[in-house]
C-alpha cells in the first residue's frame, strides 16, 4: 500500500468530520461504503448499511444542532485511521439512547471520544466508536427528573 493511499484514507476521515460539523448528511454518507458496519460501543449499537448509518448520524445531529467534533489527533496506517476527537454541543433536540429518549436539556457539554475506521477503496467499511456514555448522560440529566421517555 503506497503512501498516497494512506493520505487518501486520512483525507476521507477529515472530510467526514467536515461533513459532520457542517450538518451535511450527504457528505457523511459519501465517506461510507454501501455495506458499512459501525459500532457505537458506549451505547451498545451496531448499524449496518448506509440507511442505518444515516439514521445514526441524524440522531446525533438532531440532538446537538450546534455540535462539533474537533480532531485532536489522527493516525493513519494501511487501511486504518484512528482519531481522537473532542465533541462539544448543546442538546437542543431529543437524543435516542439505549435507555429511552432523552428530551432536550439545553445543556452544553464537552466529551472526548476515539474512533477506529477501516477503509477500502477510499470508503469507510467499518468504524468503532469509544466514549464514556455515562459522562454524556450525567451532564445532560443532572438535576433533572423524568429525563427519559420510553
N, C-alpha and C positions, 0 to 999 in steps of 0.2 A: 504494500500500500504506500503510495507516494505521499509526500508532504502536502501536495495540493489537495488530496482527498481529506486529509486531517483538517486543513484550513477550511475546506468547504463544509465539513461537519460542524466545525466551530461557528462558522458564519450562519448555518441553519439555526443553531440554538440562539445565537444573538438576534436573528430575525424573528424567532419565536417570541422572545421577550419583548422585542419592539412591538410586535402584534398584540401581545397581552397588554402592554402598557397603553396601547392606542385603542383598546377595546375592539380589535379587528378580528372577529371570529373567522373570517375567510383566510386571513393571514396565518392564524393559529393552525387552521386545518391544512393550509398549504404545506406546512412543515411536516405533516404526518403522512405516513403511508396509509393505504386504504385498509390495511389489517392491523393497525396499531393496537398494541396492548399496553395499557397504562395502569400502574398500580399505585394507589394512594394508601400507603401503609398505615398512616395515622388514623384515617377514617375507615380503614378496612374495606376499601372499594377498589374493584378491578373493572376497568372499562375496556371493551374490545370493539374496534372499528371506529370509523370517523364520526358516525352519528352519536355514539356514546361519548366519544372524546369531545364533541361539540357540546353535548349536554353537560358534561363535567365542567368545562370552562364557562359555559353560560351561567351555571350555578354560582361560581365564584365571582364572575364579573357583575352579576346582578346584585349580589350581596354587598360587594365593595366597588361601587361605581367609580370611586377615585383611587382604587387600589393600584399599587405599582410593585414591581419586582425588580430590584436593583442587583445585578450580578456583581458579587463581591470577589469571587474567584472562579476561574474556569480552567479545566484541564482536559485536553483532548489527546487521545491516544488511540490509534487504529480506528475502529468504528464506534468508539465510546467517548462520550463527552459528559463530564461531571461538573455541575455548577453548584456553588454555594450562593444563596440568594437572601437578600433582606426584603421581606414583604412588609408593606405598610398600606393601611387603608382605614376607611371609616365605614362601619356597617350601616348602610342606608337602605338595604333591601334584605329580604329573607335569605337565610342560608340553610339549605337542606343538609342535615348531618345524620350520622347513624342513630342519633338519639331523638330525632324528630326535627321539625322545622324550627329554627331559631329566628324569631321575629326581629326586625331591625332594632338595634340598641342605640344607634347614634354614637357609639364609642369608636375612637380611633386607637389603633394599636400597631405594634411592630412585632415581627417574629422572624426567626431565622429558619431556613429550610435548605435541604440538599436534594438534588435530583441527579439521577444517573440515566442517561439516554444512550440507546443503541441505535445506530443509523445504518441504512443500506441504500446505496444509490442516492445519497443526499436527503433521505426522508427518515423520520423517526419511526422505527419499527417497534420499539418498546421504551418505556420510561418507568422509573421507580422514584417515588417522592417520599421523603422522610422529613418529618417535623413533629413537634410536640403539640398534639391536638389539645391537650389539657390547658396549655398556655393560652391558646386562642379562646377556648370555651370559657375559661375563668375570666379572662379580660372582658369578654363580651357580655357575660352574665353576672358579674359581680354586683352585689347589692340590688339584684332584681328578683322578682318572684314570678313564677309561671312563665319561665323563659321559653320552654319548648312546647310546641303544639304537635300532638301526634297526628 
